[in-house]
Amino acid sequence: MAAYSIVHTTRQRYREAIHRSRNEVRLHPIESLIQRVVRAEMDVDPPAEVAASIDYYNNVVWSVAVEAPHRELILSVASEVDLAPPPFDPLIEHPWDDDALAFNPAIEFIAASPRVPRLSAVDMLLQECGVRYRDAATLTRANAEMRERFAYVPGATTVGTGLSEVLERRVGVCQDFAHVMLAMARQAGWPARYVSGYLLPSTSDAIGESHAWVEIAAPDGRWVGLDPTHGIAVRDGHVRVAVGRDYDDVAPVRGIFP
């Protein structure tokens, strides 16, 4: 196993002092067969009440309540993670059978979701990319060729940019690429979910990146990771933090200040 230490700091500043705030934080790495969480702790400034829970998708959620007036909120999560190489190749060997999928929990990830609606533009993109219905090889090829059709431009989109705009402009960042790939996979007959996490640097003591990719459900029970931003299948170097239908289910920090 390879060991990694990760520090993720989020700083929120307000135009004027607010009386209190409530936030949900999804920055606790996922425990899995190949990813062992040695430690995950969050520091909050100013002091806050913090409670941990598990959401519908089995993600750890920290609920943060600050009861004193403040103009800034700093959330810092320090994690230590051990990663092992996956015990299988990231390949989808067989397509789904309709009857088998109908009784599999993964079926919920084939439906449209708030950020990934069913669009005719996605059907056109599937045709353009030569993706055949429930054909894993052509879907994997489309993932590898995503950057040939969409430009990666930081700042070109925002968290609120919709899928239809990304498809029209053919530009975005990892969140947008993940939403496009989710739409393609689902409309091609594959259950697919959104993954948030980190892309690890190739050298130690370097700055990693918050990242997003997708996982495709295979009939044998595996979830196979595809990273459309880099055109690769996920083997190692990706630390999983949260999974859901789309970005709305895994937003790192979401809150209000009543």
C-alpha atoms as one frame of an Amber mdcrd trajectory, in Angstrom:
protein
   0.000   0.000   0.000   1.074   3.588  -0.650   0.458   6.118   2.127  -0.720
   9.676   1.493  -1.388  12.687   3.712  -3.932  15.181   2.415  -4.926  18.588
   3.778  -7.947  20.290   2.226  -8.739  23.824   3.439 -11.875  25.749   2.507
 -12.179  29.439   3.400 -15.523  31.247   3.194 -15.629  35.020   3.606 -18.819
  37.051   4.024 -19.402  40.682   3.121 -20.512  41.407   6.669 -20.692  39.512
   9.930 -23.377  36.829  10.007 -25.035  35.683  13.226 -24.719  31.940  12.638
 -24.099  29.383   9.905 -24.873  25.761   9.102 -22.795  23.648   6.718 -22.589
  20.072   5.485 -19.058  18.928   4.673 -18.275  15.871   2.535 -14.491  15.681
   2.653 -13.974  12.437   4.581 -12.315   9.846   2.292 -14.227   6.643   1.588
 -13.199   3.396   3.254 -12.999   0.546   0.749 -11.174  -2.633  -0.190  -8.304
  -0.703  -1.776  -8.533   2.550   0.209  -7.933   2.495   3.968  -8.595   5.659
   5.956  -6.002   5.871   8.721  -7.174   9.255   9.975  -9.603  12.002   8.969
 -10.107  15.028  11.194 -11.635  18.447  10.638 -10.688  21.729  12.327 -13.151
  24.613  12.247 -12.474  28.302  12.855 -14.379  29.864  14.574 -15.265  27.095
  17.046 -18.321  25.095  16.020 -20.537  22.206  16.960 -19.630  19.261  14.715
 -21.564  16.024  14.283 -20.846  13.152  11.894 -23.418  11.047  10.062 -23.726
   8.758   7.028 -25.845   9.852   4.067 -27.951   7.780   1.666 -24.931   6.990
  -0.531 -22.815   5.903   2.456 -20.697   9.067   2.472 -19.496  10.516   5.762
 -21.072  13.936   6.342 -19.873  16.424   8.931 -22.600  18.848  10.070 -21.009
  22.113  11.207 -22.959  24.680  13.267 -21.371  28.018  14.189 -23.514  29.897
  16.707 -21.407  33.059  17.154 -21.204  36.061  14.789 -18.401  35.660  12.224
 -17.199  37.108   8.913 -15.070  34.131   7.892 -15.334  30.353   8.157 -12.303
  28.097   7.731 -12.768  24.346   7.364  -9.573  22.290   7.281  -9.668  18.521
   6.839  -6.496  16.483   7.388  -6.585  12.901   6.134  -4.172  10.000   5.973
  -5.017   7.354   3.392  -3.403   4.075   2.372  -4.017   3.073  -1.258  -3.561
  -0.388  -2.717  -3.607  -1.266  -6.416  -7.038  -2.510  -7.510  -7.291  -6.325
  -7.585  -8.847  -6.264 -11.065  -8.271  -4.536 -14.376 -10.625  -1.566 -14.943
 -12.508  -3.337 -17.710 -16.208  -3.996 -18.226 -16.387  -7.465 -19.719 -20.119
  -8.059 -20.124 -23.196  -5.889 -20.793 -26.219  -5.705 -18.517 -29.225  -7.907
 -19.005 -32.493  -5.995 -18.528 -33.914  -8.538 -16.094 -30.761  -8.623 -13.974
 -30.524  -4.827 -13.859 -34.180  -4.480 -12.860 -33.445  -6.195  -9.531 -30.014
  -4.680  -8.914 -29.557  -1.656  -6.591 -27.401  -0.030  -9.288 -30.528   0.611
 -11.354 -31.114   3.926  -9.570 -27.962   5.273 -11.213 -29.310   4.814 -14.724
 -32.084   7.349 -14.215 -31.764  11.077 -14.899 -30.676  13.203 -11.956 -30.971
  16.933 -11.150 -27.668  17.874 -12.793 -27.735  15.160 -15.472 -31.091  15.239
 -17.297 -31.842  13.173 -20.379 -31.140  15.346 -23.434 -31.380  14.835 -27.173
 -27.971  16.538 -27.418 -26.507  13.588 -25.521 -27.983  11.144 -28.035 -26.336
  13.197 -30.782 -23.007  13.089 -28.921 -23.282   9.316 -28.547 -23.738   9.061
 -32.307 -20.828  11.407 -32.931 -18.579   9.316 -30.688 -19.787   6.006 -32.113
 -21.037   4.729 -28.754 -23.317   1.728 -29.155 -25.995   0.787 -26.638 -24.486
  -1.185 -23.744 -21.225  -1.628 -25.585 -18.414  -1.169 -23.059 -15.628  -0.856
 -25.633 -17.154   2.128 -27.433 -18.068   3.824 -24.126 -14.498   3.421 -22.876
 -13.186   4.822 -26.167 -15.458   7.869 -25.810 -13.991   8.446 -22.351 -10.473
   8.311 -23.789 -11.372  10.781 -26.553 -13.311  13.310 -24.446 -10.544  15.923
 -24.591 -10.628  15.755 -28.396 -14.188  17.074 -28.329 -14.268  19.229 -25.186
 -11.726  21.844 -24.141 -10.512  21.898 -20.541 -10.537  25.588 -19.566 -10.409
  26.533 -15.860 -12.864  29.316 -15.098 -14.909  28.766 -18.255 -17.790  27.360
 -16.210 -19.065  27.675 -12.649 -20.515  25.198 -10.169 -23.964  26.176 -11.436
 -23.305  25.686 -15.164 -25.836  23.257 -16.615 -25.174  20.215 -18.755 -26.904
  21.661 -21.820 -24.599  24.701 -21.813 -21.508  22.512 -21.491 -22.676  20.386
 -24.423 -23.318  23.485 -26.523 -20.058  25.277 -25.734 -17.882  22.143 -25.564
 -15.819  23.589 -22.720 -15.523  22.978 -18.992 -13.579  21.477 -16.102 -13.538
  18.061 -14.431 -17.014  18.483 -12.905 -18.457  19.241 -16.347 -16.588  16.390
 -18.018 -17.905  14.000 -15.358 -21.485  15.172 -15.947 -21.096  14.701 -19.713
 -19.718  11.197 -19.217 -22.510  10.337 -16.773 -25.108  11.445 -19.322 -23.487
   9.434 -22.089 -23.184   6.286 -19.972 -26.759   6.431 -18.695 -28.310   7.100
 -22.087 -26.208   4.242 -23.472 -27.767   1.885 -20.916 -25.146   1.852 -18.147
 -25.704   2.718 -14.464 -23.153   5.399 -13.619 -22.348   7.518 -10.572 -20.377
  10.696  -9.880 -17.215  10.505  -7.762 -15.500  13.387  -5.997 -12.007  13.115
  -4.618  -8.391  13.926  -5.331  -5.983  13.286  -8.161  -2.655  12.607  -6.500
   0.534  14.259  -7.770   3.338  12.153  -9.185   5.903  13.536  -6.730   5.825
  13.769  -2.945   5.154  17.034  -1.107   3.373  18.438  -4.163  -0.013  20.082
  -4.467  -2.719  17.653  -5.517  -6.020  18.550  -7.092  -9.649  18.236  -6.132
 -11.082  16.116  -8.873 -14.205  14.420 -10.241 -14.711  11.331 -12.355 -17.349
   8.624 -12.884 -17.840   4.972 -12.030 -19.738   2.563 -14.252 -21.588  -0.352
 -12.643 -20.659  -3.715 -14.152 -22.964  -6.756 -13.944 -20.399  -8.629 -11.821
 -20.814  -6.123  -8.962 -17.739  -3.979  -9.650 -17.724  -0.220 -10.139 -15.223
   0.668 -12.858 -13.773   4.173 -12.701 -13.421   6.318 -15.817 -11.699   9.706
 -15.736 -12.866  11.673 -18.799 -10.748  14.700 -17.923  -7.590  12.665 -18.444
  -9.029  10.071 -20.808  -8.064   7.118 -18.621  -9.548   4.257 -16.679  -8.961
   4.702 -12.946  -6.318   2.361 -11.554  -4.462   4.220  -8.807  -3.659   7.806
  -7.972  -7.307   8.678  -7.354  -8.541   9.093  -3.765 -12.317   8.673  -3.501
 -14.134  11.012  -1.111 -17.843  10.787  -1.963 -20.194   9.234  -4.509 -23.681
  10.162  -5.703 -25.917  10.726  -8.712 -24.150  13.968  -9.658 -22.329  16.934
  -8.123 -25.304  17.979  -6.012 -25.031  14.767  -3.969 -21.324  15.168  -3.216
 -20.665  18.922  -2.968 -17.667  19.289  -0.612 -19.288  22.119   1.342 -22.903
  23.231   1.285 -24.505  25.576   3.786 -26.680  28.474   4.777 -26.365  31.442
   7.100 -29.840  32.170   8.516
